[in-house]
């Protein structure tokens, strides 16, 4: 969502995948840490197109991907067998290229409110284990924040669990990271929330300037000038004074 919004596109696979690959490539070239890319539903209409897309993302130098079993947050999820076949094909591609691509398989049962509420937890568990068997390394479950449900997922899904911090969708905030770690959660993602918070702050700053002609919010949230200058100099290769 962050890259899409920056380039003028809405979230949910509206951006052309070529532009996403270009942006991801620039990130990979600019940082020293391993980069994982959210490739949404795979940017393809069928298995062949999705695998071709993944190959282009791999060429950017990424270490891993997120791929989800819904399209544009539709209430209809991709059939779990079909999605497992996508994971298997991506794993086969990765193996053929001689390295282990980290596949973070996202199941959107809670996010899309698919099926009856009382059946959703079991559906997540079933799908999660199928995806791990197909070759995924981690199961990503958005929109679950209750400790009881998270504990069940950690216990019943036979692999690492990724939880999303996304209060904007009404799921509430999950426990703090230290508690999630103690519960056995392997990974915590923030998804679109940091970009949404940034855009909300930008709007508030602009509103204050337009309505009151003042800059209090801007000053309040501005990093210290010395810190900003140091970061700029590091990015441009200029010496710090």
N, C-alpha and C positions, 0 to 999 in steps of 0.2 A: 504494500500500500504506500509505503514511503517513497519508493522509486517511482511508482505510477503517478502519485500526486505531484511529485517534483517535475515530472515530464508532461503534466497536464492531462492525465488519464484517470478515470475512476478505478477503484479496486475491482478485484474478481476477474482477472484475466482479460481486461479490456485493452491493455497495452500490447502492441505487437511484440512477439517474443524476441525479435531481433533487437529491439530497443532495450529490452530487459537484459539480454546477453551482453550488449555493449556496456550497459551500466555496471553489471556484475564484473565484467572484465576490468573495468577501471578500478573498482574496489579491490579486486585481487591484486592488481598491480601497485596499489597504493598502501597496502597494509602488510605487516609481517605475520599476522595470525592466520590460521586456516579460516577459510570463508565457506559458509554453507548458504545456498541460495533457495529461496522459496519459489518453486516453479509452479505453484498453484495446482491446477489439475493436469498439467503437462503440456499445455499449448498444442493440442492435437485432437483431431477428430477420431482417430483410431490408434491402435497399438503401434503401427509402423511410424506414424507421424510423431507420436510421443517419444519413442525411442530415438528418432532422428533429432528431436529437440533436445533431449537429454545429452546426446553426444555433443551437440554444440555448446551446451553449458559446461560439460566436462572439459572441452577445449579451452574454456576461459581460465582454467586453473583452479576451480573450486574443489573443496574437499568433501562436500556433501550437499544433499538436497532435502527439502520438504516437498512432499507430493500428497495431495488430498483426494478423498473419495467422493467429493461433490463438485459441482460446477456452478459458479456464481451463487453459491449458498442456496441452491435449489433444495426444496424439501425432499427431492428424489435423489437418493444416493446411488453411486455407481454400484452395480452388482458386485458383491464381495469376491466372487470367483473371477470376474473380469478384472477387478482391481488387483487381485493377487497375481494374475497373469502379467499385468503391467510391471509389478514389482519384480517378478521373476525375470522378465525381459531386460529390465534395467540392470539387475544384478548380473545377468549373463553378459551384457554389454560391458559393464565395469570390469568383470573378470577377464574379458577378451582384451581389454586395454592394459591389463597388468597392474591394476591398483584397486584398492577397496574404496569405492564410493560409499559414504555414509548415507543410508536411506532412512529418513525420518518420515514414517508413514502416518499421515494424519487421517483420523476418522472423524467425520462431522456429524455423528449421530446426535449429540447434544446440541451442537451449533445450529443444525437445521431443524431440530425438534422432530426428527424422523420417527415415525411409528408411535405407539402408545407410550406415555411416560413411564409406566411400570415395567416396560420391556427394554428401555434404552440402555440401562447399565449392562444387562446381559448381552445386548447387541454389540456394544463397544468391546466387551471382553472377547466375544466370538470373533469379531472382525480383527481385533488387535492380534490375537494369536494366529489367525490365518495369515495376516500380513507378515508376521515374524517368520512363520514357516516358509513363506514365499521368498524370503531373503531380506526383509527389512531389518534394520539394526535397532530401531527405537519406534515406539508408538506414541503419537502426538494426539492428545485428547483435549480439544478446546472446550471452553464453557462448562467446566466442572470445577467447583470451588469448595464443596463441602468435604470436610475431613473424612467423614465416613465413606463417601463414594471413592475418594482418592485412595483410601486405605484398601478398599476392595479391589480397585484397579491394580494397585501395586502387588497385591497378593495373587490375583487371578490371571493377570497377563504375564506371560513367561518371558519377559524381557524388559529393558529400560523404558520408563514412562516419562513423557514430556507434558508438562502442565502449562497452560496459557494464562497470563495475567491480562484480563480483558474485561474490566468492569463496565465498559460502555455498552455491552450487550445484555446487561442485567444479570449476569451470572454471579456477580459479587466478587470480592477479592479473595483469592486463596490465602492460606496461612503464609506467614513470612518464610523466606527461603530456608532459613535455618531449621524451621520445623518441617518443611517439606523434605529437606535432606534427611532429617531423622526418620521420617516416614518411609523413606526409600525412593523418593522421586529423584530421577537422574538428571533432569533438564528442565529449566524454566524459560519460557519465551515470552516476549512482550508484544509480538505481532505488530498490529497497526497503532497500538496505544501511544507510543512515544511520538509518532508523527501527528496523531490527533491532538495530543497535548500541546505540541509545538504550534500547530495551526490555530488552536484555541487561544494560546497566548499571543500569537501574532495579531489575531483579530481584536483581542482586548487592547493591545498597545495601539493599534490603528484607530480603534473607537475613541480612546482617550485623546489622542492627538486631534482627531476630527471634531469631537464634541467639546472638549475642554481646552484644547491647545496646550496641554501639558504633557510631560514625559515621565511621570513618576514610575509607572510600571516598567518602562524601558530601562530606567536607571536601576530599579530594584532587581531586575533579572539579568542585567549586563554583567558579564564576567569582569573581574578587575582588569584594568587597561593593560597592566604589565603582563598579566597572564595571557590575554588575547594577543598581544604583540609577540610574545614568545612563541605561541602556537603558530602564528602567521609566519614568523621567521623560520621556524622549523619546517613548515610546509613548502616554503619557497627557497630554502637553502641559504637564507641571509643570516649573517652572524648576529647573535644576541648581544645587546649592549647592557 
